[in-house]
Amino acid sequence: MTPPNLYLRFEPTASWMVSRLCAPVFAVEVRSAGDYGRKAEEEITQKLDDYFATSTLVVWDVGLLRDDVVKAYRASEPNKPMIYRRGEVAEAEPAVPGWTMAVDDLFQ
């Protein structure tokens, strides 16, 4: 079975890579207005599976049009996202140790 080609399939809004030859260790997918609903949820689930299959450690699913603004999925527990809302500080451990971002900054 051929592994997914992230360079053709994915265009994350932002990512952190340790090498240009590998998948990002941290990826951010920011949803646009049309990225909601059943089909969009199926697509993000497939993307998460593909990211984790290629060694990505953390993926943020950012939905600025909902209350659960940032869902941080980790390869160690892909079905239990950490949820960050306005007024909270999100982090990307273990992919980017020590790095944080105030969720409110996503709205500026």
HELIX and SHEET records of a PDB file:
HELIX    1   1 LEU A    6  ARG A    9  1                                   4    
HELIX    2   2 ARG A   38  ALA A   53  1                                  16    
HELIX    3   3 VAL A  103  PHE A  107  5                                   5    
SHEET    1   A 5 ALA A  14  TRP A  16  0                                        
SHEET    2   A 5 PHE A  26  VAL A  30 -1                                        
SHEET    3   A 5 VAL A  58  VAL A  62  1                                        
SHEET    4   A 5 VAL A  70  ARG A  74 -1                                        
SHEET    5   A 5 GLU A  77  TYR A  84 -1                                        
SHEET    1   B 2 VAL A  89  GLU A  91  0                                        
SHEET    2   B 2 THR A 100  ALA A 102 -1                                        
END                                                                             
